Amino acid sequence: MDLLDLTPKSEVIVVTLKHPATDEVLKNEDKSDMTITLFAPHSKEYKKVLHEMTNKRLKKMQGKGAKDITAEEIEEISLDSLAKTTKEWNITFSGEKPKLSLEKAREVYEKVFWIKAQIEQASEEILGFMKA
């Protein structure tokens, strides 16, 4: 047995979006599956975003005028993290296939709130690959 055999082989997670009520794979106009590709939690890109967000929180909690983090700020941090760790997507939103940008990703994740749960589930499955 080699320890490297017990590590994920991919630096990304590809999430195929499903209808939240029927579990049917969602399709674009061109009949392609709607997918979102994210950097996996063990990837350098994901860790960079995690460190950036953690450092912001630590700075806020230090020094003069330090204040508690609110639930709204936690939600903002979560949206920012999700948007910044999105590598690419193939989705239809508001009648078009939008180009990925930080702003557009935040808008999609905020308005289509159930996508986050599907992404979290896919992440857990990747990280739980060793569970029998």
LUMLUMMAR-586276 format. One record per residue: residue in one letter; x, z, y of N, C-alpha, C, O in turn. Coordinates in steps of 0.1 Angstrom, whole numbers, plus 5000, padded with zeros to 4 digits. Example, Ala and Ser with C-alpha at 12.3 -4.5 7.8 and 13.67 -1.06 7.14 Angstrom:
<pts>
 rest n_px n_pz n_py ca_px ca_pz ca_py c_px c_pz c_py o_px o_pz o_py
    a 5132 5078 4943  5123  5078  4955 5132 5078 4967 5142 5085 4967
    s 5128 5071 4978  5137  5071  4989 5129 5079 5000 5134 5080 5011
</pts>
This chain:
<pts>
 rest n_px n_pz n_py ca_px ca_pz ca_py c_px c_pz c_py o_px o_pz o_py
    m 5009 5000 4988  5000  5000  5000 5009 5000 5012 5019 5007 5013
    d 5005 4992 5022  5012  4991  5035 5003 4996 5046 4991 4992 5046
    l 5007 5005 5054  4999  5010  5065 4993 4999 5074 4982 5000 5079
    l 5001 4988 5076  4996  4977  5084 4983 4970 5078 4976 4963 5084
    d 4982 4972 5064  4970  4967  5058 4957 4974 5062 4946 4969 5060
    l 4959 4986 5069  4948  4994  5073 4946 4993 5088 4941 5003 5094
    t 4950 4982 5094  4948  4980  5108 4940 4967 5110 4941 4958 5102
    p 4932 4967 5121  4924  4955  5124 4933 4943 5126 4944 4944 5131
    k 4929 4931 5121  4937  4919  5122 4934 4911 5135 4942 4902 5138
    s 4923 4914 5142  4920  4906  5153 4920 4915 5166 4917 4927 5165
    e 4924 4909 5177  4924  4916  5190 4911 4915 5198 4910 4920 5208
    v 4902 4907 5192  4889  4905  5198 4877 4908 5189 4879 4909 5177
    i 4866 4911 5195  4853  4912  5187 4844 4902 5192 4842 4900 5204
    v 4838 4894 5183  4828  4884  5187 4815 4889 5183 4812 4892 5171
    v 4806 4891 5193  4793  4896  5191 4783 4884 5192 4782 4878 5202
    t 4776 4882 5181  4765  4872  5181 4752 4879 5185 4748 4889 5179
    l 4747 4875 5197  4735  4882  5202 4722 4880 5194 4720 4869 5189
    k 4715 4890 5192  4702  4889  5184 4691 4895 5192 4692 4903 5201
    h 4679 4889 5190  4667  4894  5197 4665 4908 5194 4666 4912 5182
    p 4664 4917 5204  4663  4931  5202 4651 4936 5193 4652 4947 5188
    a 4641 4928 5192  4629  4932  5184 4629 4926 5171 4625 4932 5161
    t 4633 4913 5170  4632  4906  5157 4645 4905 5149 4645 4901 5138
    d 4656 4908 5156  4670  4906  5150 4673 4892 5147 4683 4889 5140
    e 4666 4882 5153  4669  4868  5151 4680 4864 5161 4681 4868 5172
    v 4690 4856 5156  4701  4851  5164 4696 4843 5176 4687 4834 5174
    l 4700 4847 5187  4696  4839  5200 4704 4827 5201 4716 4826 5198
    k 4697 4816 5205  4703  4803  5206 4703 4798 5221 4694 4801 5228
    n 4713 4790 5224  4713  4784  5237 4705 4771 5236 4701 4767 5225
    e 4703 4764 5247  4696  4751  5247 4703 4741 5238 4696 4733 5231
    d 4716 4741 5237  4723  4732  5228 4723 4736 5213 4731 4730 5205
    k 4715 4746 5210  4714  4752  5196 4726 4760 5192 4726 4765 5180
    s 4736 4762 5200  4747  4771  5196 4742 4786 5197 4734 4789 5205
    d 4749 4794 5189  4746  4808  5190 4750 4814 5203 4761 4810 5208
    m 4743 4823 5208  4747  4831  5220 4757 4841 5215 4754 4849 5207
    t 4769 4841 5221  4780  4850  5217 4787 4856 5229 4788 4849 5240
    i 4792 4867 5227  4801  4874  5237 4814 4878 5230 4813 4885 5220
    t 4825 4875 5235  4838  4879  5229 4844 4889 5238 4846 4887 5250
    l 4848 4900 5232  4854  4911  5240 4867 4915 5234 4870 4913 5222
    f 4876 4921 5242  4888  4926  5237 4885 4938 5229 4877 4947 5233
    a 4891 4940 5217  4889  4951  5208 4895 4964 5214 4905 4963 5221
    p 4890 4975 5211  4895  4988  5216 4910 4991 5213 4916 4998 5221
    h 4915 4985 5203  4930  4987  5200 4939 4976 5207 4951 4977 5206
    s 4933 4967 5214  4941  4956  5220 4948 4961 5233 4943 4971 5239
    k 4958 4955 5237  4965  4958  5249 4956 4956 5262 4957 4964 5271
    e 4948 4945 5261  4940  4942  5273 4929 4953 5275 4927 4958 5286
    y 4923 4958 5264  4913  4968  5264 4920 4981 5269 4914 4988 5278
    k 4931 4985 5264  4938  4997  5268 4942 4997 5283 4942 5007 5289
    k 4945 4985 5288  4949  4984  5302 4936 4988 5311 4938 4995 5320
    v 4925 4983 5307  4912  4986  5314 4909 5001 5313 4906 5007 5322
    l 4911 5006 5301  4908  5020  5298 4917 5029 5307 4912 5038 5313
    h 4930 5025 5308  4939  5033  5316 4936 5032 5331 4936 5042 5338
    e 4932 5020 5335  4928  5018  5349 4916 5027 5353 4916 5034 5363
    m 4906 5027 5344  4894  5035  5347 4897 5050 5346 4892 5058 5354
    t 4905 5054 5336  4909  5068  5335 4917 5073 5347 4915 5084 5352
    n 4926 5065 5351  4934  5068  5363 4926 5070 5376 4928 5079 5384
    k 4916 5061 5377  4907  5063  5389 4899 5076 5388 4898 5083 5399
    r 4894 5080 5377  4887  5092  5375 4896 5104 5378 4893 5114 5385
    l 4909 5103 5373  4918  5114  5375 4922 5116 5390 4922 5127 5395
    k 4924 5105 5396  4927  5105  5411 4916 5112 5419 4918 5120 5428
    k 4903 5108 5415  4892  5113  5422 4890 5128 5420 4885 5135 5429
    m 4895 5133 5409  4893  5147  5406 4905 5156 5411 4904 5168 5410
    q 4915 5150 5417  4927  5157  5422 4926 5158 5437 4920 5150 5444
    g 4933 5167 5442  4936  5168  5457 4924 5173 5465 4914 5177 5459
    k 4925 5171 5478  4915  5175  5487 4902 5167 5485 4903 5155 5483
    g 4891 5173 5487  4879  5166  5486 4875 5162 5472 4866 5153 5470
    a 4881 5167 5462  4878  5164  5448 4863 5167 5446 4858 5178 5450
    k 4857 5158 5439  4843  5161  5436 4840 5158 5421 4847 5150 5415
    d 4829 5163 5417  4824  5160  5403 4820 5146 5402 4815 5139 5411
    i 4821 5141 5390  4816  5127  5387 4802 5128 5384 4797 5137 5376
    t 4794 5119 5389  4779  5119  5387 4776 5109 5376 4784 5101 5371
    a 4763 5111 5371  4758  5102  5361 4758 5087 5365 4761 5078 5357
    e 4756 5085 5378  4756  5072  5383 4770 5066 5383 4772 5054 5380
    e 4780 5074 5386  4793  5069  5385 4798 5066 5371 4805 5057 5369
    i 4793 5074 5362  4797  5072  5348 4791 5058 5343 4797 5051 5336
    e 4778 5056 5348  4772  5043  5344 4780 5031 5350 4782 5021 5344
    e 4784 5033 5363  4792  5022  5370 4805 5020 5362 4809 5009 5360
    i 4812 5031 5358  4824  5030  5351 4822 5022 5338 4830 5014 5334
    s 4811 5026 5331  4808  5019  5318 4805 5004 5320 4810 4996 5312
    l 4798 5000 5331  4795  4986  5333 4808 4979 5337 4811 4968 5332
    d 4817 4985 5345  4830  4979  5349 4838 4977 5337 4844 4966 5335
    s 4839 4987 5328  4847  4986  5316 4843 4975 5307 4851 4967 5302
    l 4830 4974 5305  4824  4964  5297 4827 4950 5303 4831 4940 5296
    a 4825 4948 5316  4827  4936  5323 4842 4932 5322 4845 4920 5319
    k 4850 4941 5324  4865  4938  5324 4871 4936 5311 4881 4929 5309
    t 4864 4940 5300  4869  4938  5287 4862 4926 5280 4865 4923 5268
    t 4854 4919 5287  4847  4907  5282 4857 4895 5284 4862 4892 5295
    k 4861 4889 5273  4870  4878  5273 4864 4864 5276 4868 4856 5284
    e 4852 4862 5270  4845  4849  5272 4831 4851 5266 4828 4860 5259
    w 4823 4841 5270  4809  4841  5264 4803 4828 5263 4808 4818 5270
    n 4793 4827 5255  4785  4814  5254 4770 4819 5254 4764 4821 5244
    i 4765 4821 5266  4751  4826  5268 4743 4818 5278 4749 4810 5285
    t 4730 4820 5277  4721  4814  5287 4715 4826 5295 4710 4835 5289
    f 4716 4825 5308  4711  4836  5316 4705 4830 5329 4712 4822 5336
    s 4693 4833 5331  4686  4828  5343 4686 4813 5343 4687 4806 5353
    g 4684 4807 5331  4682  4792  5330 4695 4784 5330 4695 4772 5330
    e 4706 4791 5330  4719  4784  5330 4729 4791 5321 4728 4802 5317
    k 4740 4783 5318  4751  4789  5311 4762 4793 5321 4770 4785 5325
    p 4761 4806 5325  4770  4810  5336 4785 4811 5332 4788 4814 5321
    k 4793 4808 5342  4808  4810  5341 4810 4825 5341 4804 4832 5349
    l 4819 4829 5332  4823  4843  5332 4830 4848 5344 4840 4841 5348
    s 4826 4858 5351  4833  4865  5362 4829 4879 5361 4820 4883 5354
    l 4837 4887 5367  4834  4902  5367 4821 4905 5373 4813 4913 5367
    e 4817 4898 5384  4804  4901  5390 4793 4896 5381 4783 4903 5380
    k 4794 4884 5375  4783  4879  5367 4782 4888 5354 4771 4890 5349
    a 4793 4892 5349  4792  4901  5337 4785 4914 5340 4777 4918 5332
    r 4788 4920 5351  4782  4932  5355 4767 4930 5357 4758 4938 5353
    e 4763 4918 5363  4749  4915  5365 4742 4914 5351 4731 4919 5349
    v 4748 4906 5342  4742  4904  5329 4740 4917 5322 4729 4920 5317
    y 4751 4925 5321  4750  4937  5314 4741 4948 5320 4735 4956 5313
    e 4739 4947 5333  4730  4956  5340 4715 4952 5337 4707 4960 5335
    k 4713 4939 5339  4699  4934  5337 4694 4933 5323 4683 4936 5320
    v 4703 4929 5314  4700  4927  5300 4706 4939 5293 4716 4937 5285
    f 4701 4951 5295  4707  4963  5291 4709 4965 5276 4718 4972 5272
    w 4701 4958 5268  4702  4960  5254 4714 4953 5248 4718 4956 5236
    i 4721 4945 5255  4733  4938  5250 4744 4949 5248 4751 4948 5238
    k 4744 4959 5256  4754  4969  5255 4753 4976 5241 4764 4979 5235
    a 4742 4979 5236  4740  4985  5223 4745 4976 5212 4751 4981 5203
    q 4743 4963 5213  4748  4954  5203 4763 4953 5203 4769 4952 5193
    i 4769 4954 5215  4783  4954  5216 4789 4966 5210 4799 4966 5203
    e 4783 4978 5213  4788  4991  5208 4787 4991 5193 4796 4996 5186
    q 4776 4985 5187  4774  4985  5173 4785 4976 5167 4791 4980 5156
    a 4788 4965 5172  4798  4956  5167 4812 4963 5168 4820 4961 5159
    s 4815 4970 5179  4827  4977  5180 4829 4988 5170 4839 4990 5164
    e 4818 4995 5167  4818  5006  5157 4821 5000 5143 4828 5006 5135
    e 4815 4988 5140  4817  4982  5127 4832 4977 5126 4837 4979 5115
    i 4838 4972 5136  4852  4969  5136 4861 4981 5133 4870 4981 5125
    l 4858 4992 5141  4866  5004  5139 4863 5011 5126 4871 5019 5122
    g 4852 5009 5120  4848  5015  5108 4852 5007 5096 4846 5010 5085
    f 4860 4998 5097  4864  4989  5086 4870 4996 5074 4869 4990 5063
    m 4875 5008 5076  4881  5015  5065 4871 5024 5057 4874 5028 5046
    k 4860 5026 5063  4850  5035  5056 4844 5028 5044 4841 5017 5044
    a 4844 5036 5034  4838  5031  5021 4824 5035 5020 4817 5031 5010
</pts>
